[in-house]
Amino acid sequence: MHNFFPAQYSTLSAAALKDYLIEAYQLDEASTCRLLIRNVSDTYILENESQKYIFKIYRDAHRKRDEIEAEVELLNILKANGNRVSYPITDYEGKQIQQFNAIEGLRNGVLFSYAEGMVIHELENEQLVQLGKDIAKLHQTTSVIKLQNPRPVFNFETTLFEPLRVLAPHFEIMPEEYDYLSKVANKVVKKFETFDTDNFSSGYCHYDFFPKNFHFDEEGNITFFDFDFAGEGFLINDLMSFLNHYFFHQMNQLTTKEQAEKDFEVFLKAYQTIRPLSKDELAAIPYLGICFHIFFLKFFYDNYDDWSNIFLTPRYVKQRVALIKKWESLYCNF
C-alpha cells in the first residue's frame, strides 16, 4: 500500500483517464485524451477520427455528489425536451457519473457530448435573435421542473448578504470598498421592493451565459454547455449574465454604449417572442448584475487556495469594485 502525502487538489493523468474512459464507454481504441483547462474543475477533451467528447472532473470542495447528480438530471431533461445542450453520456454499465479515488479523496467526473461549432463574441443580429429564442425555449423547460437533488439558490441572501459576511475579513484593508458594497447591496434590496416580484418567472438558471458557454455551428444552431453554476432563481438572471457580455465589451472598448444597447435590445425582443417579460422584470435585470458581481467576488475568495490565488490581490479586488461602480452608473437608477 502506497503511503502518499495528503493533497488538496491533484490533476488526474490524461493518459490514465484515456484508458479508463475507452473501457468504460467502449470508445475507439485510437481515442486521445488531453487536459484542456485546470480550473475550479478540470476539463479534458477526448477525441478520435469520428467523435469528440468533453470529460469534466469536479472538485468535491466545489461541487458535492448530489449537486452533480442534479446537474446531470437537469441536462437529461433539457435534452429530452429538445433543448440543444452538451449532455451526459451513459457508460456501458448505465452510469453517467464516474468516481475516482484521487490523492485528496473521491472526485466525480462526467463525460459530455461535444458542442459542435465555435464561440462567437461579435454576434450579428441573426445570431442574437437565435440566442434570445433558444434561451427562452430553455426557460420554458427550466421554469416547470423540480430536480430531485439540490442546486444553488440565487437570492439576496446567497448573492449579497452571505458574500458580504464572508468577504468582511478580506476587506479589512479596503474599508471604503467594503462600505460601498454594503451600501449598494441595500440599495438593490430596496429597489426590488418597488417591483412586483411575485409575478417574476422563476426556475433553474444557467447563471453564466457568456458567449464562451455556447457554440454556433455552421448552420447557425446553438448548443449550450457548462451548467456548473446552474441554480434556482429569477429566470431574468440569465438575461443579466448575457448583459455582462456587453458590459465587459464596453469596458474593453470593443463596442460602444449605443451599439451594446442596440444589440441587447435585439436579443431581448427575440426572447420575448417566446417568453414575454413584464415591465418590472425588464427593469429589474440591471440590478441583479450587482448581485452577480458580489456573488463572484465571494466565489473567488472561496476558491483562493486551489485556483484564484494567482490573481486575487487587493489591487484586483479594488478593480472589481470599481467595475461594480461602473455597472451601477451605466445601468442602475437608485
N, C-alpha and C positions, 0 to 999 in steps of 0.2 A: 504493500500500500504506500502510495506516494505521500510525503509529508510536505504539502505546499504551504508557503506563507500566504496568509489571507490577502485577498484583493477586494476592491470595491467596484471596479469596472474593467473587465477584461475585454479583449477583442477576439471573437471566435475565429479560428482558422478558416479562410475561404476554401482551402484545399480539402479540409476535413468536411466542411459543410457540403461541398460539391458531392463527395462520395455518399454522404448521408442522404441528401435530397434526391439524388439519382435513384437510390434504392427505395426510399420512402414513397416517391411519386412515380416510379418506373419511367424515368426520363431517359432520353437519348444518352448513351454512354459517352458520347463526344461532347456533352454539355460542359461549359466552363462556368466558373463562379469567381467573381471578384468583388471586393469591397468598394462600394460607391461613396458612402457617407458614414463617418463615425461621428455621431452627434448625440442628441438626447436618446435616440435609439440608433441602431446600426442597420444600414441598408446595403444589401448585396444585389448584384444583377446576375442572374443565371440565364445562359443563352446557348443555343446551338443553331444549326443552319435554318431551322424552320420555326423555332419558338424562342420567346423571351419571357422571363418571369422576374418579379422582384421578391426578394426574401428579406423580411424585416425582423430583427431581433430586438425585443423590448428590454428595458431595464426594469427590474422589479421596483426600484425606488421611484420610478416614474409612472409605470402602469402595472397595477396588480392583475392577477389572472382573471378576476371577474370583470374588470374593465375591458380587457382584451376580448373576452367572450362576448361582451356587449357590442364592441366594435364589429366583430365578425358577424354577429346576428344582424346588426344594422345593415351591413353591406350585403348580406344574403337577401334581406328584404328588399333593399333598393334594386338589386339585380333582378329579383323575381317580379318586381313591378315595372320593369322596363327602363329603369334609370341606368345610364351608361356610367359605370364606376369600375375601378380596379377592384376585383372581388377575390375573396379567399378561394384557393384551390384545395380540393379534398384529396388526401393521400389514399393509398391502396388499402388502408385499414379503416377508412371512413373518417379520419381525423382532419381538422382544419387548423389545429394549433399543435405545434411541436414543442417539446420541452427538453432543455439541455442542462446537464449538471455542470455548470461553469465553476470556475475557481471561487467566485463570490457567492455562489448559490444557484438556485434554479433560475433559468431565463427561458422565456417563451418566445416562439417565433411563428410567423405566418407567411406562407407563400402566396403571393398575389399575382393575378393576371397582369400582363404588361399593358399600360395605357399607350396605345399606338398614337403616333403623331409627335408634336413638339410644343414647347411653351412659346406663346406669342405675347410679348409685352406691349407692343404697339397695336392695339386692337382697332380694326376697322369697324364701321357701322354694322355691317353684316354679321361680324363676329360678336359684337356687343348684343345684337338682337338675339342671336342664338344662345349666348350665355345667359341673358336675362330669362328667356323662356325655359332653358334647361334647369336653372336653379329653382325657378318657380315649380316646375314639374317635380323636382326632387323634394321640395317642400310639401307638395301635395301628398307625398308618401310619409315624410317625417312628422307631419302635423297630426296624423291619425293613428300612430302606433305607440306602444309602450313596451320597451325592451325588458327581458326577464332579469338582466343584470344591470347594475348601476353604471352611469356615466356621469362626468362632472356636471354640475348645475351652474348656470351663469345667471347670477342675480347680484344685487348691490352688496350683499354680504360677501360673496365669493370673488367679486371683481373690484370692489372698492375697500370695504372696511377690514376684511381679513388681510388683504395685501398690505394695507397701511399699518396694521398691528405688527405684521411680520417684518415689514421694512423699517419700522421705527429705529431699531438699534443701528442699522446700516446708515441712517441719515443723521446720526448724532453730529457728524462733522459738516452736515449740509442742512442746518436748521431752516434756512429760508426756503429751500426747495421743498422740504417736508411740509412746512406751513402752507405753501401754495397747494400741494397735492391734497392736503386735508381740507382746505377751503373749497377747492374746485370739486372735490368729491361730494361735499354737502350741497353745493350748487346744483350738481346733477340730480341728486335725490329730490331737491325742492322743485326743480324743473319738471321732473316726472310726475309730481303731484298735480301738475296742470294738464296732464294727458289722461285720456280715458283708456288706461292700460288694461282694464277688464276685457276690452274688446280687441286687444292685440293678439295676433296669431302666435301660438307657442308650439314648440315641438323640439326636435333634435336639429341642432345647428352644426355645420362644419366648423365654423369659427376661425377659418384660416383661408378664405377664398381669395388668395393672391394668385396671379397667373402661373406661379411656379407649381401650383397644385391642380392644374388641369391641362390637358393636351388637346390640340386641334389636329385632326388627321387631314389627309389630302382632300377629303370630301367636305370638310368643314364640320365634321362631327366632333363633339366634345366628350372626353372621358375624364371624370373627376377622380382624384386619388388623395392619399394622405389624410385620412379621417382621424388622425391621432388625437386631435383636440375636440372631437365631436362631443357635444353635450346638450343638455336641455336648457331652453331659454326662449326669449322672443326670437322669432324667425328673422326679424329685421337685423339681428346681429350679423347674419351672413351678408346682407347688403352693406352694412357698415364695414365689414372686413374688406369687401371689394373696394369701397370708397377709399380705404387706406392705400390701395394701389395708386390712385390718382394723387393722394396727398404726398406720398413719397416721390412720385414722379415730379410733382411741382417743387418739392424740396431739393431734388437733384437737377432741377432746371431742364427736365426732359419734356415738359409740356407747359403750357400757360394755364393760368387760372381759368380763363374763358373756355379754352379747349377742354380742360378737365371737366368743367361743369357741363359742357355740351355732351361729352361722351358719357358721363354718368347718367345724364337725363335720358339718353337713348337706351341705356341698359335698364333703367327704372321703368320706362314706358313699356319695354318689351316684357319685363317681369309681370307687369300689371295686366297684360293681355291674358295671362293665365291665372294670376292670383292678385286681385285688386287689393290695394292698401288704403287704409283710412288716412284722413288728413293728419291725424295725430301720429300715426305710425311713420309717415313720411317725415314729419317734423322731428320725431324722436331719434332718427337714425344718427345724426351727428353726435348727439350727447352720449350715445353708447360707445363712441370712439374714445372718450375719456376713460371709461371702464376698461376698454380693450388695452390701452397703453399701460394703465396701472396694473392690471392683471399680469401683463407680460413682464413688467419690472419685477414682480414677485417671482414669476417663473424663472427669470434669470438668476435671482438670488437662491432660489430653491435648488438649482442645479449647478451652483458655483463650483463645487468640488470636482464634478465629472465633466463639465462642459464649458461653462461661461467664464471661468477664471482667466482665460486668455484675453478677454476684452472688458470685463465688468470692473471698471475702475471708477473712482469718484468723478473723474473728468467725463467718462462715458455717461454716467448717471445724470450728471448736470446737463449734458447734451440731450438726453432723453426727456428730461423735464422741460427743457427749452422747446423740444418738439411738441410736447403736450400743450404748452402755452401757444405755440403757433397754430396747432389744431383748433384750440379754443377761439383764437382770433379769426381763423378762416371760416369756421363752421357753426360756432355756438353763439347764442344771444341770450345771456342770462339776465 
